[in-house]
């Protein structure tokens, strides 16, 4: 799927907290097992998480990640799309 | 005004009114919980109906289950069902105080009411509004220090707590309430624990250390902090928030502050007295 012009948005069922350089996100979902919805992001994931606000498109997020971590565009694009795809599969964001 | 068939209990500011028409259940409640009888205005009311629960069991969507009971949801209502030796059912809304909870059982001893529904569902749900959380854990006091052993069923928290030396007191071996008292975090057994220590008041003891326990081939300990510790703690608290974003945010803030004050460790152990000697040596070093 081509994400570049999409505006990813955190799901309303997610509660998150940034602690230091890491983030914990909880999917407040109704599941029989109830305990598999707690996720941790490292410092890179935390930066992504901060930038995902429903107002920035993926292209803008990639450029901001280039600046934040001093990486080239292609590498930032690859990592951004991988992360967004993963978050989408976990239903933490909608695209 | 309290009614004649009303048993009103209060714990850490949470007041629960039980309207019980069956005399044996009422008597049992009085005998079990006399230290917690209160006149405080109730936060929730539970109508305890002496009736066959079978017709009240919902066919809604399963949202949680343990080996003893299930929770189903249909529209905005929750349905609690307990099977086995003491069948029971209950019907309630997400906000427990919007209308009375209806509880149904033919058990005159009130096993499910007093030892499952009240502590796990009603109290757990309400406590997080009162600067307190309930954690799936055991609590032990040794030589004036109090330790919390956290973990899912089968992790060993009951085992380690049951290794009782002469200097150790078991607070509770399944669920511990953590409350904030000014800037201190204290732990105490919830009032419906079968193995609870009889406390003379609802004051707790300061939490000195938190251990996330697991069985091991040898004893080991690893300090952990930050989100790793928070994730482990939240996993053992999450259920009580009933998929309520606001309640989970409160719990998250509470647990973050707790972990900022109390050191946490991952503790692997072999199930014998050596783990206590190991801990003693580790913290002396």
Contacts between the chains, C-beta under 8 A, distances in Angstrom:
chain1	res1	chain2	res2	distance
A	12	B	245	7.8
A	13	B	245	7.2
A	15	B	245	5.4
A	15	B	248	4.7
A	15	B	249	5.3
A	15	B	252	6.4
A	17	B	230	7.8
A	17	B	252	5.1
A	17	B	253	7.5
A	17	B	256	6.4
A	19	B	226	5.7
A	19	B	227	5.3
A	19	B	230	6.6
A	19	B	256	6.3
A	20	B	226	5.9
A	20	B	227	7.8
A	22	B	226	6.0
A	22	B	227	4.4
A	23	B	227	7.2
A	24	B	227	4.7
A	24	B	230	5.6
A	24	B	231	5.9
A	24	B	234	7.3
A	24	B	252	7.4
A	26	B	234	6.8
A	26	B	238	7.1
A	26	B	248	5.9
A	26	B	252	7.3
A	28	B	241	7.8
A	28	B	243	5.0
A	28	B	244	7.3
A	28	B	245	5.4
A	28	B	248	5.7
A	29	B	243	6.9
A	30	B	61	6.9
A	30	B	63	4.3
A	30	B	73	6.3
A	30	B	243	5.4
A	31	B	63	7.0
A	32	B	62	5.0
A	32	B	63	6.7
A	32	B	64	6.4
A	32	B	65	5.6
A	34	B	63	7.6
A	34	B	64	5.1
A	34	B	238	6.5
A	34	B	239	5.5
A	35	B	152	7.6
A	35	B	235	5.2
A	35	B	238	6.2
A	35	B	239	7.6
A	37	B	238	7.7
A	38	B	231	5.2
A	38	B	234	5.8
A	38	B	235	5.8
A	38	B	238	7.2
A	40	B	227	4.9
A	40	B	228	7.1
A	40	B	231	5.8
